[in-house]
């Protein structure tokens, strides 16, 4: 079976959105959209290695990716240790500490991490 890409290039074309929107999401200072990601050596929720060849990241999965412009606006620096806290008002305190902030080209207002 031969794959046929119905694009002008005859190949798959990957694009990234300029922004990620969620129903009911309201922008506010310090509020970001969290996306979770997988890597080449991750099976379901088990991580077998700390090398993400796709993104060129090495050494740890306890990181949060953020665009440099958002980092500068928030007064954050690459390599800084941060805590993520949800702002869902349901009476439960949800937070994840000890994450390393890593500059990465993402849409403004978006952060990314490896954990579901």
Biotite code that builds the C-alpha atoms (Angstrom):
import biotite.structure as struc

atoms = struc.array([
    struc.Atom([0.000, 0.000, 0.000], chain_id="A", res_id=1, res_name="UNK", atom_name="CA", element="C"),
    struc.Atom([1.509, 3.291, -1.099], chain_id="A", res_id=2, res_name="UNK", atom_name="CA", element="C"),
    struc.Atom([0.640, 6.434, 0.826], chain_id="A", res_id=3, res_name="UNK", atom_name="CA", element="C"),
    struc.Atom([-0.538, 9.365, -1.223], chain_id="A", res_id=4, res_name="UNK", atom_name="CA", element="C"),
    struc.Atom([-0.554, 12.859, 0.256], chain_id="A", res_id=5, res_name="UNK", atom_name="CA", element="C"),
    struc.Atom([-3.024, 15.139, -1.474], chain_id="A", res_id=6, res_name="UNK", atom_name="CA", element="C"),
    struc.Atom([-0.962, 18.272, -0.936], chain_id="A", res_id=7, res_name="UNK", atom_name="CA", element="C"),
    struc.Atom([0.901, 20.450, -3.443], chain_id="A", res_id=8, res_name="UNK", atom_name="CA", element="C"),
    struc.Atom([4.206, 19.029, -2.108], chain_id="A", res_id=9, res_name="UNK", atom_name="CA", element="C"),
    struc.Atom([3.011, 15.418, -2.268], chain_id="A", res_id=10, res_name="UNK", atom_name="CA", element="C"),
    struc.Atom([4.107, 15.073, 1.384], chain_id="A", res_id=11, res_name="UNK", atom_name="CA", element="C"),
    struc.Atom([2.486, 15.421, 4.780], chain_id="A", res_id=12, res_name="UNK", atom_name="CA", element="C"),
    struc.Atom([2.401, 19.052, 5.908], chain_id="A", res_id=13, res_name="UNK", atom_name="CA", element="C"),
    struc.Atom([2.647, 19.774, 9.622], chain_id="A", res_id=14, res_name="UNK", atom_name="CA", element="C"),
    struc.Atom([1.379, 23.074, 10.993], chain_id="A", res_id=15, res_name="UNK", atom_name="CA", element="C"),
    struc.Atom([1.085, 24.579, 14.444], chain_id="A", res_id=16, res_name="UNK", atom_name="CA", element="C"),
    struc.Atom([-1.770, 26.785, 15.612], chain_id="A", res_id=17, res_name="UNK", atom_name="CA", element="C"),
    struc.Atom([-1.154, 30.418, 16.454], chain_id="A", res_id=18, res_name="UNK", atom_name="CA", element="C"),
    struc.Atom([-3.245, 29.976, 19.608], chain_id="A", res_id=19, res_name="UNK", atom_name="CA", element="C"),
    struc.Atom([-5.014, 27.188, 21.434], chain_id="A", res_id=20, res_name="UNK", atom_name="CA", element="C"),
    struc.Atom([-8.566, 27.993, 22.509], chain_id="A", res_id=21, res_name="UNK", atom_name="CA", element="C"),
    struc.Atom([-10.752, 26.154, 24.996], chain_id="A", res_id=22, res_name="UNK", atom_name="CA", element="C"),
    struc.Atom([-14.457, 26.562, 25.575], chain_id="A", res_id=23, res_name="UNK", atom_name="CA", element="C"),
    struc.Atom([-14.970, 28.717, 28.646], chain_id="A", res_id=24, res_name="UNK", atom_name="CA", element="C"),
    struc.Atom([-11.267, 29.536, 29.013], chain_id="A", res_id=25, res_name="UNK", atom_name="CA", element="C"),
    struc.Atom([-10.712, 33.139, 30.059], chain_id="A", res_id=26, res_name="UNK", atom_name="CA", element="C"),
    struc.Atom([-7.284, 34.710, 29.644], chain_id="A", res_id=27, res_name="UNK", atom_name="CA", element="C"),
    struc.Atom([-5.843, 36.162, 32.839], chain_id="A", res_id=28, res_name="UNK", atom_name="CA", element="C"),
    struc.Atom([-2.349, 37.026, 34.065], chain_id="A", res_id=29, res_name="UNK", atom_name="CA", element="C"),
    struc.Atom([-0.542, 33.857, 35.139], chain_id="A", res_id=30, res_name="UNK", atom_name="CA", element="C"),
    struc.Atom([-3.109, 31.557, 33.498], chain_id="A", res_id=31, res_name="UNK", atom_name="CA", element="C"),
    struc.Atom([-1.931, 29.275, 30.691], chain_id="A", res_id=32, res_name="UNK", atom_name="CA", element="C"),
    struc.Atom([-3.325, 26.445, 28.624], chain_id="A", res_id=33, res_name="UNK", atom_name="CA", element="C"),
    struc.Atom([-1.533, 23.202, 29.529], chain_id="A", res_id=34, res_name="UNK", atom_name="CA", element="C"),
    struc.Atom([-0.939, 20.630, 26.841], chain_id="A", res_id=35, res_name="UNK", atom_name="CA", element="C"),
    struc.Atom([0.555, 17.237, 27.591], chain_id="A", res_id=36, res_name="UNK", atom_name="CA", element="C"),
    struc.Atom([2.922, 15.466, 25.251], chain_id="A", res_id=37, res_name="UNK", atom_name="CA", element="C"),
    struc.Atom([4.567, 12.147, 24.637], chain_id="A", res_id=38, res_name="UNK", atom_name="CA", element="C"),
    struc.Atom([8.010, 11.340, 23.362], chain_id="A", res_id=39, res_name="UNK", atom_name="CA", element="C"),
    struc.Atom([9.724, 8.687, 21.303], chain_id="A", res_id=40, res_name="UNK", atom_name="CA", element="C"),
    struc.Atom([10.512, 6.458, 24.293], chain_id="A", res_id=41, res_name="UNK", atom_name="CA", element="C"),
    struc.Atom([7.253, 6.738, 26.229], chain_id="A", res_id=42, res_name="UNK", atom_name="CA", element="C"),
    struc.Atom([4.725, 3.923, 26.373], chain_id="A", res_id=43, res_name="UNK", atom_name="CA", element="C"),
    struc.Atom([1.319, 4.972, 27.732], chain_id="A", res_id=44, res_name="UNK", atom_name="CA", element="C"),
    struc.Atom([2.200, 6.792, 30.976], chain_id="A", res_id=45, res_name="UNK", atom_name="CA", element="C"),
    struc.Atom([5.509, 4.987, 31.623], chain_id="A", res_id=46, res_name="UNK", atom_name="CA", element="C"),
    struc.Atom([8.689, 6.837, 30.749], chain_id="A", res_id=47, res_name="UNK", atom_name="CA", element="C"),
    struc.Atom([11.614, 4.625, 29.780], chain_id="A", res_id=48, res_name="UNK", atom_name="CA", element="C"),
    struc.Atom([14.241, 7.250, 29.098], chain_id="A", res_id=49, res_name="UNK", atom_name="CA", element="C"),
    struc.Atom([15.056, 10.916, 29.455], chain_id="A", res_id=50, res_name="UNK", atom_name="CA", element="C"),
    struc.Atom([15.983, 11.715, 25.882], chain_id="A", res_id=51, res_name="UNK", atom_name="CA", element="C"),
    struc.Atom([13.289, 13.339, 23.744], chain_id="A", res_id=52, res_name="UNK", atom_name="CA", element="C"),
    struc.Atom([14.865, 13.185, 20.288], chain_id="A", res_id=53, res_name="UNK", atom_name="CA", element="C"),
    struc.Atom([11.851, 14.856, 18.680], chain_id="A", res_id=54, res_name="UNK", atom_name="CA", element="C"),
    struc.Atom([12.222, 18.069, 20.679], chain_id="A", res_id=55, res_name="UNK", atom_name="CA", element="C"),
    struc.Atom([15.962, 17.890, 21.430], chain_id="A", res_id=56, res_name="UNK", atom_name="CA", element="C"),
    struc.Atom([15.435, 17.726, 25.212], chain_id="A", res_id=57, res_name="UNK", atom_name="CA", element="C"),
    struc.Atom([17.725, 15.677, 27.446], chain_id="A", res_id=58, res_name="UNK", atom_name="CA", element="C"),
    struc.Atom([18.063, 14.693, 31.087], chain_id="A", res_id=59, res_name="UNK", atom_name="CA", element="C"),
    struc.Atom([14.608, 14.972, 32.661], chain_id="A", res_id=60, res_name="UNK", atom_name="CA", element="C"),
    struc.Atom([10.882, 14.841, 32.091], chain_id="A", res_id=61, res_name="UNK", atom_name="CA", element="C"),
    struc.Atom([10.129, 17.038, 35.098], chain_id="A", res_id=62, res_name="UNK", atom_name="CA", element="C"),
    struc.Atom([9.985, 20.114, 32.892], chain_id="A", res_id=63, res_name="UNK", atom_name="CA", element="C"),
    struc.Atom([7.461, 22.631, 31.647], chain_id="A", res_id=64, res_name="UNK", atom_name="CA", element="C"),
    struc.Atom([7.948, 24.145, 28.212], chain_id="A", res_id=65, res_name="UNK", atom_name="CA", element="C"),
    struc.Atom([6.972, 27.800, 27.725], chain_id="A", res_id=66, res_name="UNK", atom_name="CA", element="C"),
    struc.Atom([7.513, 30.331, 24.966], chain_id="A", res_id=67, res_name="UNK", atom_name="CA", element="C"),
    struc.Atom([10.291, 32.835, 25.694], chain_id="A", res_id=68, res_name="UNK", atom_name="CA", element="C"),
    struc.Atom([7.967, 35.834, 25.267], chain_id="A", res_id=69, res_name="UNK", atom_name="CA", element="C"),
    struc.Atom([5.577, 34.554, 27.951], chain_id="A", res_id=70, res_name="UNK", atom_name="CA", element="C"),
    struc.Atom([8.524, 33.792, 30.222], chain_id="A", res_id=71, res_name="UNK", atom_name="CA", element="C"),
    struc.Atom([9.880, 37.327, 29.883], chain_id="A", res_id=72, res_name="UNK", atom_name="CA", element="C"),
    struc.Atom([6.438, 38.859, 30.428], chain_id="A", res_id=73, res_name="UNK", atom_name="CA", element="C"),
    struc.Atom([5.971, 36.802, 33.615], chain_id="A", res_id=74, res_name="UNK", atom_name="CA", element="C"),
    struc.Atom([9.488, 37.545, 34.905], chain_id="A", res_id=75, res_name="UNK", atom_name="CA", element="C"),
    struc.Atom([10.535, 33.893, 34.637], chain_id="A", res_id=76, res_name="UNK", atom_name="CA", element="C"),
    struc.Atom([13.853, 32.492, 33.447], chain_id="A", res_id=77, res_name="UNK", atom_name="CA", element="C"),
    struc.Atom([14.979, 29.396, 31.598], chain_id="A", res_id=78, res_name="UNK", atom_name="CA", element="C"),
    struc.Atom([15.998, 26.712, 34.116], chain_id="A", res_id=79, res_name="UNK", atom_name="CA", element="C"),
    struc.Atom([13.974, 28.192, 36.979], chain_id="A", res_id=80, res_name="UNK", atom_name="CA", element="C"),
    struc.Atom([12.165, 25.721, 39.278], chain_id="A", res_id=81, res_name="UNK", atom_name="CA", element="C"),
    struc.Atom([8.409, 26.281, 39.275], chain_id="A", res_id=82, res_name="UNK", atom_name="CA", element="C"),
    struc.Atom([5.158, 24.868, 40.645], chain_id="A", res_id=83, res_name="UNK", atom_name="CA", element="C"),
    struc.Atom([2.047, 24.392, 38.527], chain_id="A", res_id=84, res_name="UNK", atom_name="CA", element="C"),
    struc.Atom([-1.256, 25.040, 40.293], chain_id="A", res_id=85, res_name="UNK", atom_name="CA", element="C"),
    struc.Atom([-4.717, 24.578, 38.818], chain_id="A", res_id=86, res_name="UNK", atom_name="CA", element="C"),
    struc.Atom([-7.191, 27.409, 39.179], chain_id="A", res_id=87, res_name="UNK", atom_name="CA", element="C"),
    struc.Atom([-10.280, 25.204, 38.961], chain_id="A", res_id=88, res_name="UNK", atom_name="CA", element="C"),
    struc.Atom([-12.540, 26.312, 41.797], chain_id="A", res_id=89, res_name="UNK", atom_name="CA", element="C"),
    struc.Atom([-13.764, 22.912, 43.009], chain_id="A", res_id=90, res_name="UNK", atom_name="CA", element="C"),
    struc.Atom([-12.270, 22.895, 46.504], chain_id="A", res_id=91, res_name="UNK", atom_name="CA", element="C"),
    struc.Atom([-9.318, 20.621, 45.636], chain_id="A", res_id=92, res_name="UNK", atom_name="CA", element="C"),
    struc.Atom([-5.745, 21.849, 45.743], chain_id="A", res_id=93, res_name="UNK", atom_name="CA", element="C"),
    struc.Atom([-3.959, 20.456, 42.684], chain_id="A", res_id=94, res_name="UNK", atom_name="CA", element="C"),
    struc.Atom([-0.294, 21.316, 42.258], chain_id="A", res_id=95, res_name="UNK", atom_name="CA", element="C"),
    struc.Atom([2.901, 19.810, 40.918], chain_id="A", res_id=96, res_name="UNK", atom_name="CA", element="C"),
    struc.Atom([6.174, 21.104, 42.338], chain_id="A", res_id=97, res_name="UNK", atom_name="CA", element="C"),
    struc.Atom([9.828, 20.833, 41.360], chain_id="A", res_id=98, res_name="UNK", atom_name="CA", element="C"),
    struc.Atom([9.391, 21.379, 37.620], chain_id="A", res_id=99, res_name="UNK", atom_name="CA", element="C"),
    struc.Atom([12.128, 23.028, 35.571], chain_id="A", res_id=100, res_name="UNK", atom_name="CA", element="C"),
    struc.Atom([10.973, 25.778, 33.229], chain_id="A", res_id=101, res_name="UNK", atom_name="CA", element="C"),
    struc.Atom([12.378, 25.352, 29.725], chain_id="A", res_id=102, res_name="UNK", atom_name="CA", element="C"),
    struc.Atom([12.153, 27.895, 26.903], chain_id="A", res_id=103, res_name="UNK", atom_name="CA", element="C"),
    struc.Atom([10.532, 26.395, 23.813], chain_id="A", res_id=104, res_name="UNK", atom_name="CA", element="C"),
    struc.Atom([8.676, 27.748, 20.781], chain_id="A", res_id=105, res_name="UNK", atom_name="CA", element="C"),
    struc.Atom([4.992, 27.302, 21.671], chain_id="A", res_id=106, res_name="UNK", atom_name="CA", element="C"),
    struc.Atom([1.965, 29.499, 20.969], chain_id="A", res_id=107, res_name="UNK", atom_name="CA", element="C"),
    struc.Atom([1.631, 32.400, 23.440], chain_id="A", res_id=108, res_name="UNK", atom_name="CA", element="C"),
    struc.Atom([-0.452, 31.498, 26.485], chain_id="A", res_id=109, res_name="UNK", atom_name="CA", element="C"),
    struc.Atom([0.409, 27.802, 26.226], chain_id="A", res_id=110, res_name="UNK", atom_name="CA", element="C"),
    struc.Atom([2.671, 25.608, 28.360], chain_id="A", res_id=111, res_name="UNK", atom_name="CA", element="C"),
    struc.Atom([3.507, 21.935, 27.806], chain_id="A", res_id=112, res_name="UNK", atom_name="CA", element="C"),
    struc.Atom([4.537, 19.039, 30.014], chain_id="A", res_id=113, res_name="UNK", atom_name="CA", element="C"),
    struc.Atom([5.043, 15.300, 29.779], chain_id="A", res_id=114, res_name="UNK", atom_name="CA", element="C"),
    struc.Atom([2.629, 14.211, 32.480], chain_id="A", res_id=115, res_name="UNK", atom_name="CA", element="C"),
    struc.Atom([-1.034, 13.511, 31.726], chain_id="A", res_id=116, res_name="UNK", atom_name="CA", element="C"),
])
